[in-house]
Amino acid sequence: MAASTSHKIGGQLYTTESMLLHLLSRLDQARQRTQQVRRKRFGRHEPISLATMRYELCTFDLWRSIIAECLASFLYVFLLCSTHLTWNGSNFIFNSNTQPNWLIISLCSGFTMATLIHCFGHISGGHINPAVTISFLITKRISPLRTILYILAHCTGAIAGAALLYGQVSMIKG
């Protein structure tokens, strides 16, 4: 094993290891000071640069999340709007005067939302609603790029769900 070398600085004798440890502690203090300054300046969340958003646009995670949000909005609108429909022979769900049963509609809404959040929450956060997405943008939990793409996915999924339901109902009635 090689003997540790020592250096004489300012009249004191230092080993290489002690100088390295001193350098590392100084670097750590500088890093902590920089983080404190950034926290004071930006708060809890760092600003999102255009380079970060450009990189995010190329990731598979973003596109998987957008597809998940679109599919979740599609299913939510399709299932929730279909509970408002009346048809012949629906005495179990609706009264005899074909008024909707509000308990069934509210249970369908709650269980559908809970199921969709369980299915898609780990992929995209389970927003399923543009208002939730905007609140995540305001609290700086998602980027502006992701917000715009999520809102487009929500609108596209909702329109597709309503269009499919409209096509099914017009085919049955027509």
C-alpha positions as CSV (number, residue, x, y, z in Angstrom):
1,M,0.0,0.0,0.0
2,A,1.4,3.4,-1.0
3,A,2.1,5.9,1.8
4,S,-0.1,8.9,1.8
5,T,1.6,12.0,0.6
6,S,1.6,15.1,2.7
7,H,1.8,18.8,1.7
8,K,2.9,21.7,3.6
9,I,0.5,24.7,3.2
10,G,0.8,27.8,5.3
11,G,3.1,26.1,7.8
12,Q,0.7,23.2,8.4
13,L,1.1,19.7,7.2
14,Y,-1.9,18.2,5.2
15,T,-2.4,14.8,3.7
16,T,-3.9,14.3,0.3
17,E,-7.0,12.7,1.7
18,S,-7.7,15.6,4.1
19,M,-7.3,18.1,1.2
20,L,-9.7,16.1,-0.9
21,L,-12.3,15.9,1.9
22,H,-11.9,19.6,2.5
23,L,-12.5,20.3,-1.3
24,L,-15.6,18.0,-1.3
25,S,-17.1,19.7,1.7
26,R,-16.5,23.1,0.1
27,L,-18.2,21.9,-3.1
28,D,-21.2,20.6,-1.1
29,Q,-21.6,23.9,0.7
30,A,-21.5,25.8,-2.6
31,R,-24.2,23.4,-4.0
32,Q,-26.4,23.9,-1.0
33,R,-26.0,27.7,-1.2
34,T,-27.0,27.6,-4.9
35,Q,-30.1,25.5,-4.1
36,Q,-31.2,27.9,-1.4
37,V,-30.9,30.8,-3.8
38,R,-32.9,28.9,-6.4
39,R,-35.6,28.0,-3.8
40,K,-35.9,31.7,-2.8
41,R,-36.1,32.8,-6.4
42,F,-38.5,30.2,-7.9
43,G,-40.2,28.6,-4.9
44,R,-40.9,24.9,-4.8
45,H,-41.0,24.4,-8.6
46,E,-38.3,25.1,-11.1
47,P,-39.1,27.1,-14.3
48,I,-39.7,25.0,-17.4
49,S,-37.5,26.0,-20.3
50,L,-38.2,25.5,-24.0
51,A,-35.4,23.0,-24.2
52,T,-37.1,20.9,-21.5
53,M,-40.4,21.0,-23.4
54,R,-38.7,20.2,-26.7
55,Y,-37.1,17.1,-25.0
56,E,-40.5,16.2,-23.4
57,L,-42.1,16.3,-26.8
58,C,-39.9,13.4,-28.0
59,T,-40.5,11.1,-25.1
60,F,-42.7,8.0,-25.2
61,D,-44.2,8.9,-21.8
62,L,-45.8,12.1,-23.1
63,W,-47.6,10.4,-26.0
64,R,-48.6,7.4,-23.8
65,S,-50.1,9.9,-21.3
66,I,-52.0,11.8,-24.1
67,I,-53.5,8.6,-25.5
68,A,-54.5,7.5,-21.9
69,E,-56.2,10.9,-21.3
70,C,-58.0,10.8,-24.6
71,L,-59.2,7.2,-24.0
72,A,-60.3,8.1,-20.5
73,S,-62.3,11.1,-21.6
74,F,-63.9,9.0,-24.4
75,L,-65.0,6.3,-22.0
76,Y,-66.2,8.8,-19.4
77,V,-68.4,10.8,-21.8
78,F,-69.7,7.7,-23.5
79,L,-70.7,5.9,-20.3
80,L,-72.1,9.0,-18.5
81,C,-74.1,10.2,-21.5
82,S,-75.5,6.7,-22.1
83,T,-77.0,6.6,-18.5
84,H,-79.2,9.5,-19.5
85,L,-80.9,7.6,-22.3
86,T,-84.3,6.0,-22.0
87,W,-85.4,3.0,-24.0
88,N,-88.4,0.7,-24.0
89,G,-88.2,-2.0,-21.3
90,S,-86.0,0.0,-19.0
91,N,-88.2,-0.2,-15.9
92,F,-85.4,-1.4,-13.7
93,I,-83.3,1.7,-14.3
94,F,-86.1,4.2,-15.0
95,N,-89.6,4.7,-13.6
96,S,-92.6,3.8,-15.7
97,N,-92.9,7.5,-16.9
98,T,-89.4,7.2,-18.4
99,Q,-87.8,9.8,-16.0
100,P,-84.2,9.1,-15.3
101,N,-83.2,7.7,-11.9
102,W,-80.8,10.2,-10.5
103,L,-79.3,7.7,-8.1
104,I,-78.3,5.4,-10.9
105,I,-76.8,8.3,-12.9
106,S,-74.8,9.6,-9.9
107,L,-73.5,6.1,-9.0
108,C,-72.5,5.6,-12.7
109,S,-70.7,8.9,-12.7
110,G,-68.8,8.2,-9.5
111,F,-67.9,4.6,-10.2
112,T,-66.9,5.4,-13.8
113,M,-64.6,8.2,-12.6
114,A,-63.1,6.0,-9.9
115,T,-62.5,3.1,-12.3
116,L,-60.9,5.4,-14.9
117,I,-58.6,7.0,-12.4
118,H,-57.5,3.5,-11.3
119,C,-57.0,2.4,-14.9
120,F,-55.2,5.5,-16.2
121,G,-53.9,7.3,-13.1
122,H,-50.5,5.7,-13.0
123,I,-50.0,6.5,-16.7
124,S,-51.0,10.1,-17.0
125,G,-52.2,11.3,-13.6
126,G,-55.9,10.6,-14.3
127,H,-57.0,14.2,-15.0
128,I,-59.9,13.3,-17.3
129,N,-61.0,16.9,-17.1
130,P,-59.5,20.1,-18.5
131,A,-60.2,22.0,-15.3
132,V,-58.1,19.5,-13.3
133,T,-55.3,19.9,-16.0
134,I,-55.4,23.7,-15.7
135,S,-55.2,23.5,-11.9
136,F,-52.1,21.3,-12.3
137,L,-50.6,23.9,-14.6
138,I,-51.3,26.7,-12.2
139,T,-49.6,24.8,-9.4
140,K,-46.7,24.0,-11.7
141,R,-47.0,20.2,-11.5
142,I,-47.1,19.8,-15.3
143,S,-45.6,21.7,-18.2
144,P,-47.5,24.2,-20.4
145,L,-46.9,21.9,-23.4
146,R,-48.4,18.9,-21.6
147,T,-51.3,21.0,-20.5
148,I,-52.2,22.0,-24.1
149,L,-51.8,18.5,-25.4
150,Y,-53.9,17.1,-22.5
151,I,-56.7,19.6,-23.1
152,L,-56.7,18.7,-26.8
153,A,-56.8,15.0,-25.9
154,H,-59.7,15.6,-23.4
155,C,-61.7,17.5,-26.1
156,T,-61.0,15.0,-28.8
157,G,-61.9,12.0,-26.5
158,A,-65.1,13.7,-25.4
159,I,-66.2,14.5,-28.9
160,A,-65.4,11.0,-30.1
161,G,-67.4,9.4,-27.2
162,A,-70.4,11.6,-27.8
163,A,-70.2,10.9,-31.6
164,L,-70.1,7.2,-31.0
165,L,-73.1,7.3,-28.7
166,Y,-75.0,9.5,-31.1
167,G,-74.2,7.0,-33.9
168,Q,-75.5,4.1,-31.8
169,V,-78.7,5.9,-30.8
170,S,-79.4,7.1,-34.3
171,M,-78.8,3.6,-35.6
172,I,-81.2,2.1,-33.1
173,K,-83.9,4.7,-33.6
174,G,-83.5,4.9,-37.4
